[in-house]
Amino acid sequence: MERFLIVCGAGAAGCGARYLVSLWAAKRIGTGFPYGTLIVNIVGSFAIAFVLELATRIASFPPN
């Protein structure tokens, strides 16, 4: 149940970020392309890569 709540919380945070950044991008750049979604996806990808890189450096995983 704890993992479920973590996933729900992260999903809610991502959804809120996507909404707020989309509003900001629509005001600044325009609505011809979903720039807010693109920005959140790129930043999220870098954040996931950063967290996974930290996890591999901190934790030791078996080779198989």
Backbone as XML, in Angstrom:
<?xml version="1.0"?>
<chain id="A" units="angstrom">
  <residue number="1" name="MET">
    <atom name="N" x="0.822" y="-1.195" z="0.000"/>
    <atom name="CA" x="0.000" y="0.000" z="0.000"/>
    <atom name="C" x="0.865" y="1.259" z="0.000"/>
  </residue>
  <residue number="2" name="GLU">
    <atom name="N" x="2.027" y="1.168" z="0.654"/>
    <atom name="CA" x="2.915" y="2.327" z="0.717"/>
    <atom name="C" x="3.415" y="2.706" z="-0.676"/>
  </residue>
  <residue number="3" name="ARG">
    <atom name="N" x="3.794" y="1.712" z="-1.464"/>
    <atom name="CA" x="4.268" y="1.994" z="-2.826"/>
    <atom name="C" x="3.166" y="2.621" z="-3.666"/>
  </residue>
  <residue number="4" name="PHE">
    <atom name="N" x="1.946" y="2.136" z="-3.485"/>
    <atom name="CA" x="0.806" y="2.685" z="-4.204"/>
    <atom name="C" x="0.647" y="4.171" z="-3.905"/>
  </residue>
  <residue number="5" name="LEU">
    <atom name="N" x="0.757" y="4.534" z="-2.641"/>
    <atom name="CA" x="0.617" y="5.939" z="-2.257"/>
    <atom name="C" x="1.766" y="6.786" z="-2.788"/>
  </residue>
  <residue number="6" name="ILE">
    <atom name="N" x="2.957" y="6.222" z="-2.830"/>
    <atom name="CA" x="4.101" y="6.951" z="-3.391"/>
    <atom name="C" x="3.882" y="7.212" z="-4.875"/>
  </residue>
  <residue number="7" name="VAL">
    <atom name="N" x="3.422" y="6.188" z="-5.592"/>
    <atom name="CA" x="3.163" y="6.347" z="-7.027"/>
    <atom name="C" x="2.051" y="7.364" z="-7.257"/>
  </residue>
  <residue number="8" name="CYS">
    <atom name="N" x="1.008" y="7.311" z="-6.449"/>
    <atom name="CA" x="-0.087" y="8.279" z="-6.586"/>
    <atom name="C" x="0.387" y="9.703" z="-6.305"/>
  </residue>
  <residue number="9" name="GLY">
    <atom name="N" x="1.207" y="9.864" z="-5.285"/>
    <atom name="CA" x="1.732" y="11.194" z="-4.959"/>
    <atom name="C" x="2.625" y="11.739" z="-6.053"/>
  </residue>
  <residue number="10" name="ALA">
    <atom name="N" x="3.494" y="10.885" z="-6.588"/>
    <atom name="CA" x="4.372" y="11.326" z="-7.675"/>
    <atom name="C" x="3.564" y="11.654" z="-8.923"/>
  </residue>
  <residue number="11" name="GLY">
    <atom name="N" x="2.549" y="10.858" z="-9.198"/>
    <atom name="CA" x="1.693" y="11.130" z="-10.354"/>
    <atom name="C" x="0.943" y="12.445" z="-10.208"/>
  </residue>
  <residue number="12" name="ALA">
    <atom name="N" x="0.459" y="12.707" z="-9.014"/>
    <atom name="CA" x="-0.245" y="13.965" z="-8.769"/>
    <atom name="C" x="0.698" y="15.154" z="-8.900"/>
  </residue>
  <residue number="13" name="ALA">
    <atom name="N" x="1.918" y="15.010" z="-8.401"/>
    <atom name="CA" x="2.898" y="16.092" z="-8.526"/>
    <atom name="C" x="3.236" y="16.342" z="-9.991"/>
  </residue>
  <residue number="14" name="GLY">
    <atom name="N" x="3.417" y="15.280" z="-10.753"/>
    <atom name="CA" x="3.713" y="15.425" z="-12.180"/>
    <atom name="C" x="2.564" y="16.054" z="-12.943"/>
  </residue>
  <residue number="15" name="CYS">
    <atom name="N" x="1.363" y="15.658" z="-12.607"/>
    <atom name="CA" x="0.182" y="16.219" z="-13.270"/>
    <atom name="C" x="0.047" y="17.710" z="-12.958"/>
  </residue>
  <residue number="16" name="GLY">
    <atom name="N" x="0.243" y="18.070" z="-11.707"/>
    <atom name="CA" x="0.176" y="19.483" z="-11.329"/>
    <atom name="C" x="1.261" y="20.306" z="-11.998"/>
  </residue>
  <residue number="17" name="ALA">
    <atom name="N" x="2.475" y="19.752" z="-12.057"/>
    <atom name="CA" x="3.577" y="20.458" z="-12.723"/>
    <atom name="C" x="3.280" y="20.643" z="-14.202"/>
  </residue>
  <residue number="18" name="ARG">
    <atom name="N" x="2.772" y="19.600" z="-14.838"/>
    <atom name="CA" x="2.453" y="19.686" z="-16.265"/>
    <atom name="C" x="1.399" y="20.767" z="-16.512"/>
  </residue>
  <residue number="19" name="TYR">
    <atom name="N" x="0.392" y="20.828" z="-15.656"/>
    <atom name="CA" x="-0.665" y="21.821" z="-15.811"/>
    <atom name="C" x="-0.120" y="23.241" z="-15.646"/>
  </residue>
  <residue number="20" name="LEU">
    <atom name="N" x="0.651" y="23.469" z="-14.580"/>
    <atom name="CA" x="1.172" y="24.814" z="-14.329"/>
    <atom name="C" x="2.162" y="25.256" z="-15.404"/>
  </residue>
  <residue number="21" name="VAL">
    <atom name="N" x="3.037" y="24.359" z="-15.822"/>
    <atom name="CA" x="4.008" y="24.709" z="-16.861"/>
    <atom name="C" x="3.295" y="24.925" z="-18.193"/>
  </residue>
  <residue number="22" name="SER">
    <atom name="N" x="2.248" y="24.155" z="-18.459"/>
    <atom name="CA" x="1.481" y="24.349" z="-19.694"/>
    <atom name="C" x="0.813" y="25.716" z="-19.720"/>
  </residue>
  <residue number="23" name="LEU">
    <atom name="N" x="0.272" y="26.135" z="-18.587"/>
    <atom name="CA" x="-0.322" y="27.477" z="-18.519"/>
    <atom name="C" x="0.734" y="28.549" z="-18.754"/>
  </residue>
  <residue number="24" name="TRP">
    <atom name="N" x="1.882" y="28.390" z="-18.110"/>
    <atom name="CA" x="2.972" y="29.353" z="-18.269"/>
    <atom name="C" x="3.440" y="29.402" z="-19.721"/>
  </residue>
  <residue number="25" name="ALA">
    <atom name="N" x="3.654" y="28.238" z="-20.323"/>
    <atom name="CA" x="4.149" y="28.188" z="-21.701"/>
    <atom name="C" x="3.125" y="28.754" z="-22.679"/>
  </residue>
  <residue number="26" name="ALA">
    <atom name="N" x="1.854" y="28.523" z="-22.431"/>
    <atom name="CA" x="0.819" y="29.057" z="-23.319"/>
    <atom name="C" x="0.822" y="30.583" z="-23.295"/>
  </residue>
  <residue number="27" name="LYS">
    <atom name="N" x="1.059" y="31.172" z="-22.124"/>
    <atom name="CA" x="1.118" y="32.634" z="-22.028"/>
    <atom name="C" x="2.378" y="33.192" z="-22.686"/>
  </residue>
  <residue number="28" name="ARG">
    <atom name="N" x="3.505" y="32.526" z="-22.477"/>
    <atom name="CA" x="4.796" y="33.036" z="-22.955"/>
    <atom name="C" x="5.069" y="32.714" z="-24.418"/>
  </residue>
  <residue number="29" name="ILE">
    <atom name="N" x="4.737" y="31.495" z="-24.835"/>
    <atom name="CA" x="5.144" y="31.032" z="-26.163"/>
    <atom name="C" x="3.976" y="30.963" z="-27.135"/>
  </residue>
  <residue number="30" name="GLY">
    <atom name="N" x="2.813" y="30.587" z="-26.635"/>
    <atom name="CA" x="1.656" y="30.437" z="-27.503"/>
    <atom name="C" x="1.078" y="29.038" z="-27.396"/>
  </residue>
  <residue number="31" name="THR">
    <atom name="N" x="-0.042" y="28.836" z="-28.067"/>
    <atom name="CA" x="-0.746" y="27.564" z="-27.950"/>
    <atom name="C" x="-0.671" y="26.717" z="-29.214"/>
  </residue>
  <residue number="32" name="GLY">
    <atom name="N" x="0.188" y="27.049" z="-30.139"/>
    <atom name="CA" x="0.287" y="26.290" z="-31.380"/>
    <atom name="C" x="0.881" y="24.906" z="-31.205"/>
  </residue>
  <residue number="33" name="PHE">
    <atom name="N" x="1.618" y="24.693" z="-30.134"/>
    <atom name="CA" x="2.260" y="23.408" z="-29.851"/>
    <atom name="C" x="2.263" y="23.227" z="-28.335"/>
  </residue>
  <residue number="34" name="PRO">
    <atom name="N" x="2.090" y="22.018" z="-27.816"/>
    <atom name="CA" x="2.063" y="21.822" z="-26.355"/>
    <atom name="C" x="3.458" y="21.909" z="-25.726"/>
  </residue>
  <residue number="35" name="TYR">
    <atom name="N" x="4.004" y="23.114" z="-25.691"/>
    <atom name="CA" x="5.356" y="23.318" z="-25.165"/>
    <atom name="C" x="5.459" y="22.971" z="-23.682"/>
  </residue>
  <residue number="36" name="GLY">
    <atom name="N" x="4.414" y="23.223" z="-22.925"/>
    <atom name="CA" x="4.443" y="22.892" z="-21.504"/>
    <atom name="C" x="4.655" y="21.407" z="-21.273"/>
  </residue>
  <residue number="37" name="THR">
    <atom name="N" x="3.955" y="20.589" z="-22.031"/>
    <atom name="CA" x="4.125" y="19.142" z="-21.931"/>
    <atom name="C" x="5.534" y="18.742" z="-22.328"/>
  </residue>
  <residue number="38" name="LEU">
    <atom name="N" x="6.052" y="19.336" z="-23.381"/>
    <atom name="CA" x="7.413" y="19.035" z="-23.829"/>
    <atom name="C" x="8.434" y="19.399" z="-22.751"/>
  </residue>
  <residue number="39" name="ILE">
    <atom name="N" x="8.283" y="20.572" z="-22.159"/>
    <atom name="CA" x="9.214" y="21.025" z="-21.121"/>
    <atom name="C" x="9.175" y="20.086" z="-19.918"/>
  </residue>
  <residue number="40" name="VAL">
    <atom name="N" x="7.971" y="19.734" z="-19.453"/>
    <atom name="CA" x="7.848" y="18.849" z="-18.291"/>
    <atom name="C" x="8.413" y="17.470" z="-18.600"/>
  </residue>
  <residue number="41" name="ASN">
    <atom name="N" x="8.185" y="16.960" z="-19.797"/>
    <atom name="CA" x="8.716" y="15.644" z="-20.157"/>
    <atom name="C" x="10.243" y="15.645" z="-20.190"/>
  </residue>
  <residue number="42" name="ILE">
    <atom name="N" x="10.832" y="16.688" z="-20.734"/>
    <atom name="CA" x="12.296" y="16.757" z="-20.800"/>
    <atom name="C" x="12.891" y="16.881" z="-19.397"/>
  </residue>
  <residue number="43" name="VAL">
    <atom name="N" x="12.344" y="17.779" z="-18.589"/>
    <atom name="CA" x="12.847" y="17.951" z="-17.223"/>
    <atom name="C" x="12.634" y="16.673" z="-16.408"/>
  </residue>
  <residue number="44" name="GLY">
    <atom name="N" x="11.489" y="16.036" z="-16.572"/>
    <atom name="CA" x="11.217" y="14.791" z="-15.864"/>
    <atom name="C" x="12.162" y="13.679" z="-16.263"/>
  </residue>
  <residue number="45" name="SER">
    <atom name="N" x="12.505" y="13.612" z="-17.537"/>
    <atom name="CA" x="13.454" y="12.598" z="-18.005"/>
    <atom name="C" x="14.822" y="12.794" z="-17.370"/>
  </residue>
  <residue number="46" name="PHE">
    <atom name="N" x="15.271" y="14.036" z="-17.314"/>
    <atom name="CA" x="16.549" y="14.313" z="-16.660"/>
    <atom name="C" x="16.486" y="14.006" z="-15.166"/>
  </residue>
  <residue number="47" name="ALA">
    <atom name="N" x="15.370" y="14.301" z="-14.523"/>
    <atom name="CA" x="15.225" y="14.017" z="-13.095"/>
    <atom name="C" x="15.263" y="12.513" z="-12.827"/>
  </residue>
  <residue number="48" name="ILE">
    <atom name="N" x="14.575" y="11.734" z="-13.655"/>
    <atom name="CA" x="14.595" y="10.279" z="-13.492"/>
    <atom name="C" x="16.000" y="9.741" z="-13.710"/>
  </residue>
  <residue number="49" name="ALA">
    <atom name="N" x="16.677" y="10.225" z="-14.739"/>
    <atom name="CA" x="18.049" y="9.775" z="-15.005"/>
    <atom name="C" x="18.968" y="10.124" z="-13.840"/>
  </residue>
  <residue number="50" name="PHE">
    <atom name="N" x="18.805" y="11.303" z="-13.266"/>
    <atom name="CA" x="19.621" y="11.724" z="-12.128"/>
    <atom name="C" x="19.389" y="10.820" z="-10.920"/>
  </residue>
  <residue number="51" name="VAL">
    <atom name="N" x="18.126" y="10.547" z="-10.616"/>
    <atom name="CA" x="17.796" y="9.698" z="-9.472"/>
    <atom name="C" x="18.319" y="8.280" z="-9.683"/>
  </residue>
  <residue number="52" name="LEU">
    <atom name="N" x="18.162" y="7.742" z="-10.882"/>
    <atom name="CA" x="18.660" y="6.392" z="-11.152"/>
    <atom name="C" x="20.179" y="6.328" z="-11.088"/>
  </residue>
  <residue number="53" name="GLU">
    <atom name="N" x="20.847" y="7.356" z="-11.568"/>
    <atom name="CA" x="22.308" y="7.390" z="-11.481"/>
    <atom name="C" x="22.755" y="7.434" z="-10.019"/>
  </residue>
  <residue number="54" name="LEU">
    <atom name="N" x="22.087" y="8.238" z="-9.213"/>
    <atom name="CA" x="22.403" y="8.271" z="-7.781"/>
    <atom name="C" x="22.159" y="6.916" z="-7.131"/>
  </residue>
  <residue number="55" name="ALA">
    <atom name="N" x="21.065" y="6.279" z="-7.497"/>
    <atom name="CA" x="20.740" y="4.979" z="-6.910"/>
    <atom name="C" x="21.790" y="3.938" z="-7.257"/>
  </residue>
  <residue number="56" name="THR">
    <atom name="N" x="22.301" y="3.966" z="-8.478"/>
    <atom name="CA" x="23.316" y="2.980" z="-8.856"/>
    <atom name="C" x="24.652" y="3.259" z="-8.182"/>
  </residue>
  <residue number="57" name="ARG">
    <atom name="N" x="24.912" y="4.493" z="-7.857"/>
    <atom name="CA" x="26.167" y="4.816" z="-7.165"/>
    <atom name="C" x="26.078" y="4.505" z="-5.672"/>
  </residue>
  <residue number="58" name="ILE">
    <atom name="N" x="24.912" y="4.677" z="-5.088"/>
    <atom name="CA" x="24.740" y="4.468" z="-3.651"/>
    <atom name="C" x="24.521" y="2.987" z="-3.328"/>
  </residue>
  <residue number="59" name="ALA">
    <atom name="N" x="23.614" y="2.351" z="-4.045"/>
    <atom name="CA" x="23.281" y="0.952" z="-3.769"/>
    <atom name="C" x="24.162" y="0.033" z="-4.603"/>
  </residue>
  <residue number="60" name="SER">
    <atom name="N" x="24.391" y="-1.140" z="-4.084"/>
    <atom name="CA" x="25.146" y="-2.121" z="-4.863"/>
    <atom name="C" x="24.170" y="-3.176" z="-5.375"/>
  </residue>
  <residue number="61" name="PHE">
    <atom name="N" x="24.160" y="-3.359" z="-6.669"/>
    <atom name="CA" x="23.276" y="-4.317" z="-7.302"/>
    <atom name="C" x="24.086" y="-5.521" z="-7.760"/>
  </residue>
  <residue number="62" name="PRO">
    <atom name="N" x="23.528" y="-6.721" z="-7.645"/>
    <atom name="CA" x="24.247" y="-7.895" z="-8.142"/>
    <atom name="C" x="24.377" y="-7.839" z="-9.664"/>
  </residue>
  <residue number="63" name="PRO">
    <atom name="N" x="25.408" y="-8.439" z="-10.226"/>
    <atom name="CA" x="25.641" y="-8.327" z="-11.666"/>
    <atom name="C" x="24.580" y="-8.983" z="-12.539"/>
  </residue>
  <residue number="64" name="ASN">
    <atom name="N" x="23.800" y="-9.903" z="-12.017"/>
    <atom name="CA" x="22.785" y="-10.548" z="-12.852"/>
    <atom name="C" x="21.538" y="-9.784" z="-12.708"/>
  </residue>
</chain>
